[in-house]
Amino acid sequence: DNGSSLLTGVLLGLALILGWQWFQGRQVRQKEDAAAQFAALTDAIAAKDDAKVKTFAAELDGKYADSPFAPLARLRQAQYLQAGGKNDEAIALLRAAPVPKDPALAELQVLRLSRLLLIAGKPADALKAIEGRNDSLFPAVLAELRGDIQLALGKRDEARKDYEQALTTLDEASPTRRIVELKLIDAGGQPFTTDFCDPAI
């Protein structure tokens, strides 16, 4: 579950960046409507209003499918469903979702799906979802998630390597670094600084 914190931060950052970029390249009215729908979805999630969350997400998916707000809405909705104990619904939502045009959103969608599968107790499926991803836009998130999956599969050596890889791409001041270090220790490894990336040092 802790691995979702970094994903959420990345997601919120992309919402601002991609939303603004799209905002500049479309007609003003459509931009404002899509932004308003996404804001309404966010408010509905905060209020835990299931009906409104479903309605606003459907509106974004139907009327503004070409905007970054549509895939962002699906990711937020999936997160909301999982937090409400509806993990199977969240998995089904992302499995049925089209691949976003933006590479960052496309990868985040895969990472979120994999995390949900792991939470559902399906580590083999979770690993399959991220299989073959090497040139990641979010290498620390991917490596940490892969480590979590390997640990769930009982492969502690592989998990250690993945957590070590995650630490090599995380800044010393990163708020999630301590979490990954604790996971590495739990897998039988030893944290190291970015100045000395060899764990044997």
SVG drawing of the C-alpha trace seen along z (x, -y; Angstrom):
<svg xmlns="http://www.w3.org/2000/svg" viewBox="-26 -30 59 48">
<polyline fill="none" stroke="black" stroke-width="0.4" points="0.0,0.0 2.8,-2.4 4.0,-2.1 0.9,-4.0 2.0,-7.2 4.6,-8.0 2.2,-7.1 -0.4,-9.5 2.2,-12.3 3.2,-11.7 -0.5,-11.5 -1.3,-14.9 1.8,-16.5 0.8,-15.1 -2.8,-16.4 -1.4,-19.9 1.2,-19.7 -0.9,-17.8 -4.0,-19.6 -2.4,-22.9 -0.8,-21.8 -4.1,-20.6 -5.7,-23.7 -3.5,-25.8 -4.2,-23.8 -8.0,-23.5 -11.0,-25.8 -11.5,-27.8 -15.0,-26.5 -14.1,-22.8 -11.0,-23.3 -13.0,-24.9 -15.8,-22.3 -13.3,-19.4 -11.4,-21.0 -14.6,-21.7 -15.7,-18.1 -12.4,-16.9 -12.6,-19.3 -16.2,-18.0 -14.9,-14.4 -12.2,-15.3 -14.8,-16.9 -17.1,-13.9 -14.2,-11.6 -13.4,-13.8 -17.1,-13.6 -17.2,-9.9 -20.3,-10.3 -20.3,-7.1 -23.1,-8.2 -21.4,-11.5 -18.0,-9.9 -19.5,-7.5 -21.4,-10.2 -18.5,-12.7 -16.1,-9.9 -18.5,-8.8 -18.9,-12.4 -15.1,-12.8 -14.7,-9.5 -17.5,-10.2 -17.3,-13.9 -13.6,-14.6 -11.9,-11.4 -9.2,-13.2 -8.2,-15.2 -5.7,-14.1 -8.5,-14.5 -10.2,-11.3 -7.4,-8.9 -6.6,-10.9 -10.2,-10.5 -10.0,-6.7 -6.9,-6.5 -8.5,-8.6 -11.7,-6.5 -9.7,-3.3 -7.9,-4.6 -11.2,-5.6 -12.7,-2.2 -9.7,-0.4 -9.8,-2.6 -13.5,-1.7 -12.8,2.0 -13.9,2.5 -10.6,3.7 -12.1,6.0 -14.1,3.1 -11.0,1.0 -9.1,3.8 -12.0,4.3 -12.1,0.5 -8.4,0.3 -8.4,3.5 -11.2,2.2 -9.7,-1.2 -8.1,-2.3 -4.4,-3.0 -3.8,-6.7 -2.1,-8.6 0.3,-10.2 3.2,-7.8 3.4,-8.9 -0.3,-8.3 -0.2,-5.0 2.6,-3.8 0.9,-5.1 -2.3,-3.1 -0.2,0.1 1.5,-0.6 -1.8,-1.2 -3.3,1.9 -0.3,4.0 -0.5,2.6 -4.2,3.4 -3.5,6.9 -0.9,7.3 -3.2,5.9 -5.8,8.5 -3.4,11.3 -2.5,12.0 1.3,11.3 1.8,13.5 -0.8,11.4 0.7,8.2 4.2,9.2 2.8,10.1 1.2,6.6 4.6,4.9 6.5,7.5 9.0,6.2 9.0,2.7 12.6,1.5 12.7,-2.1 10.4,-3.3 9.5,-7.0 9.1,-6.2 12.0,-3.8 11.8,-4.1 8.1,-3.4 8.5,-0.4 11.5,1.1 9.8,0.7 6.6,2.3 8.5,5.2 10.3,5.7 6.9,5.8 5.7,8.4 8.8,10.6 8.6,10.5 5.0,11.6 6.1,14.5 8.6,15.5 11.6,14.5 13.6,12.5 16.8,12.3 15.0,10.8 13.1,8.4 16.4,7.2 17.8,6.4 14.7,4.5 14.6,2.5 18.3,1.7 17.6,0.6 14.8,-1.7 17.1,-3.3 19.7,-4.1 17.1,-6.2 15.6,-7.9 17.0,-11.1 18.4,-11.1 15.7,-13.6 12.8,-11.7 10.0,-11.2 9.5,-7.6 13.2,-6.6 12.9,-5.5 9.9,-3.3 12.0,-1.5 14.9,-1.2 12.7,0.5 11.4,2.9 15.0,3.7 15.9,4.5 12.8,6.7 14.0,8.6 17.3,9.2 19.3,6.4 21.2,3.3 20.4,-0.3 23.1,-2.3 23.6,-5.9 23.4,-7.2 27.1,-8.1 28.0,-4.4 25.5,-2.4 27.3,1.0 25.4,2.6 28.6,4.6 30.4,1.3"/>
</svg>
